[in-house]
Each structure stands twice: as C-alpha cells, then as structure tokens.
Amino acid sequence: MADTLAKYSNEELLDKAFYTHSTFYLEYLEKRKLSVDETKLLYQDLGRLLISEGKLDSALIYYTKLDSLSAKTADLTNQVVAKLSIGELHYRKKEYKKSQAVFEAAQPLIEELPEGINKILSKAEYSYFYYLSGKFDLFIEQNLKNLEEIEKIEDSKKLVGTDLDFLWMGKSVLINFIAHGYTMKEDFTSAEKYLNESKAIIEKHFPNDMYSSSVMRKVAFGQLYLFKKEYDKTIPYLQDVINLGDSHNFKEYQYKARIFLAIANYQKGNYSESLKQAETAIHSKVAIADYIDFEMEALRYAYLSSKAIGATEKAMEYSRLFIEQDAAMNDNRKSNFVNSFINNLEVSKLEEDIKSTNNSNNLLRYGLTSFAILTIGLILFSFYQVTENKAIRARIEEYMDQMENEVSSEGAVVVPLKKERHVNERTASIPKEEMDEKTSRILDKLMEFEQSDLFVDSRMSLSYLASYLGTNTITLSKIINTFKEMNFNDYINGLRIRYIIDRIKNEPQFEQYKISYLAEVSGFSSHSIFSKAFKKSTGVTPSQFLDYLKEEGS
C-alpha cells in the first residue's frame, strides 16, 4: 500500500486525509521529510482526526508538538490554535483544572494577534470557556461583540476571493455560537432566528459544503427543537446526521445525535427505539467537551427506557452504572439542566431510586448540546482550508500571469523556466553572432515546434525530436539544458501542460472531463504522471486548477 501512496505529493495526501477523515494518509506522510509549514498542518490534521476517533492522548501529543513548534517559529496563530485545542482535550479528559489553565494561557496570546478575522474567531473560540463554565450571558455578549467586529470588516468591502469566503464562514460560526447561547438560556425565538441566519449564509456562499451545512446545522436544529419539545421536528434532523455518519467518518456527530434521539423517542413513548439509540451510544462512546455529559445522558435514558418496557435486569445495570458515574462526578450545580427544558416526570422517579441508595443524584454533568466541538472543528478547518485556498490561488494566478508574459515576439508560447526567468530573455541576452549557425537554426525550429502540437504525441522522445529537427540527441539535449534551463522531459511536459491549460481555458467543455482524459489528450501515458507533471509545472494539482477556473467562471 505504501508503494501506492508514494505517487502522491504531500499536499495531495493532506487533501485525501481531510476528505476521508482518516489518519491513514497522515501517518504515511509523517514518515516523509516535510517543511515546517507542512509539519504544522500535519500536526493539526492528525490531532483533529485522532480526537474524532477518541484517541485523546495521541491527539494531545500532536497538539503539544504543534504548540512547541509554533512557539519556536514565532507562529502566533498556530500557537493559539494549539493551546485552545489542548485546553479542549483536557476538558474532554475531565481534567478541568488543566483545561482552565491552558485556556487562560491562550488569552494573552490572542490579544497579541493582529487585528482581523483570525483574531475575532480566536476570541470567539476562547469565549467557549465561558460556555463550558455555564456563563451563557457572558458567552452571548462576547460573541455579539465578535459579530459586530466581523460585520465591520464585511461592510468595508475590502476583502475578495478566499478572504471573503473566510469572513462568511467565520460569520456563520459566530452566529451559531450566539444561537447556541440563546438555546441554553431558553430564548428559543432568538436561537431559531440566528440559526436561520447562519443557514442562509452557508446555503448562499457554500451550497456544497456538507461539513457545515449538512452536519453541524442539522445537529444544531435537532437540539433546538428537542429543547422546545417539538420532537417530531427533532427526529428527522438527527436521523439525517446518523445517515451521514454511516457514509462519512462523523462518529462524534452520530454519538450526539443518537443520544438526542434516545431522549426524543422516550418523550414520544417510543421506548424500544429510545433504548436502542441509548445503548448504541453507550457502546460507541466519544469523549465530548460540553456543558452536559453525554455519557451520563445515555445511561440515564437507557435506564428509563429499560424500566418503561419492563427489562428489569437492564434497568438495574444501567441504574448502577449511572449511580457510580454520578457519584464520581458529584456536581449538583448542573444536575438537572436538561430536565429544566424537558420537564420529564420520570426524572424524579430516577432521583428517588438513586436517593434510596444514599448516593447523590446528579443526572447530568454538563448541559445537552451539539455545537461545541463542531464549531471548534469548523474554525480549525477554516484556518486550514482558507490558508490552503489562498496559497493555491496565488500559485495559479502567478502561473497564469507567467503564461501571459512568456510569449516570444514571434507569438510562440514558451515553457516556464526555473528561477523565474523567461526563455526569450535568456536567448536575447546572447547575441546572434555569438551563436553558431547550427544552434541558431535548432532554436528557430524549436520555436516552430512549440507553436505546433506535435509534443502531445505520446511517442515523443528526445531521439524522435532530434530526428525531426535534423540534429542528434546530444546536441539537442545540450541546447534544451542551456537555453531552456531544464531537461528534455520537463521541457516536453511543460509544453503539454500549457497546451491542456489553453484548451481548458478556451473550450469550456474541457472543465467537465475526467483528469484521465485530459492526461491522454495532452500526451501523457497515465493519470499519475500527468498529475505529477502538472503539479511540478504549476505548483497545484489538476483538480485544484479546475476548481479555480470554475470559481473564476462563476
């Protein structure tokens, strides 16, 4: 399998890991020699994916490495990301004092960030600590201020392209935070208003973004309607999340959705379905950083549903596990948070059962929500995706500018040179009289060759071209190395890449063709060779280039 992965560039492996939600590609990538920036991206992605797999200790190692490397390289932005992620991990591990200490250590670093969207989103993520502490009013107040700041940037109309996309994604995150705060305060009208605003932003600017619009939004609406006791509205949203989780690696979202479904079905009297969802959640437990303890909630509804259908042995077992967990946490302040929304009479029965064992009844450690790490993950995703998109866009625009500029006086499109030099400048710097007649003749024929499309012939080789130009392979190779500043293969591949780019630009249907077809049309023997040559010439993959053209066209 390693041989199969060897053909991919570092950037392609990072992309594959992101879209498959798997650490497999990153574990292979870690064995390669990476730049500092690539190493930071690797640590971020490995940390995020390990969290989703429940491997918290391993995730903590990578975020600690990211923190150390970022501090060493004076990368304030990544240092903030690392510290906030470490704080969240300690919270998931129920190491609350450590979590608080790391969150507080991040705060002065956030203040040092330059003004802009990154700083606003970092302040929003830091405000999540207020939420975890149950300070919902402060949480809402801080994020209303953050929203006001980001809207000022939006109103200035100074941002374009991926920077503007980043702003809209950030604005959607902030509005979700605000909606979530209002949900926890039982101000459902405000919560629904802000959730619909966030939904409108996503659907307008990111219609195909499944990560945020189809998962995060569905869980957020599912929670809202659960707390409003509108169970018939709740269930379809949560069932969609479970279905998406079956086709993608969304374990955490599935876990939360199952517990929400257990509660909703119990309230509707569907006790068997409630028990099924609760037990599935218990057996696929994921550590969550939230105001409510989802593990406790799963045990609670497994107990209640078992008791309702007369499964006495199960009810006793889940009651025992609940009591043990509850006694270990012993946090009365948050014990009845969800019950304040649902007003379930069975809660008091459970309390009486637990009191009879002389153990305190703390039904919940945290408050029931689905938003916490979804939004944190989205912010990290935004940092990575926008940074990558900006870099990709810059590379493509630089290449396209070079294509426009690198046209000889005779109108021949020439191949991009290393060291950012133009071939016509190179040849112009050598007076004609200093070239021998043979060299001058071959260069003229090469110019004609570049204007043709003979180079797309898959049989093209050094000996084939030498024969066509009326010279030998040694002479031709020397001329290409001297005047084109590259070897023969790079020279031919560069012409082919420019040829296919020109066709894609001028023949719109080419944007819809498969990459394997583009490779064949431009003379490459395989998809992988074409992709490598394309990346070497342009700095981006064929898929990234096609996405750029589609974005420009729209």
Secondary structure, 3 states (H helix, E strand, C coil): CHHHHCCCCHHHHHHHHHHHCCCHHHHHHCCCCCCHHHHHHHHHHHHHHHHHCCCHHHHHHHHHHHHHHHHHCCCHHHHHHHHHHHHHHHHHCCCHHHHHHHHHHHHHHHHHCCCCHHHHHHHHHHHHHHHHCCCHHHHHHHHHHHHHHHHHHHHHCCCCHHHHHHHHHHHHHHHHHHHHHHHHCCCHHHHHHHHHHHHHHHHHHCCCCHHHHHHHHHHHHHHHHHHCCCHHHHHHHHHHHHHHHHHCCCHHHHHHHHHHHHHHHHHCCCHHHHHHHHHHHHHCCCCCCCCCCHHHHHHHHHHHHHHHHCCHHHHHHHHHHHHHHHHHHCCHHHCCCCHHHHCCHHHHHHHHHHHCCCCCCCCCCCCCCCCHHHHHHHHHHHHHHHHHHHHHHHHHHHHHHHHHHCECCCCCECCCCHHHCCHHHHHHCCCHHHCCHHHHHHHHHHHHHHHCCHHHCCCCCHHHHHHHHCCCHHHHHHHHHHHHCCCHHHHHHHHHHHHHHHHHHHCHHHHHCCHHHHHHHCCCCCHHHHHHHHHHHHCCCHHHHHHHHHHHHC
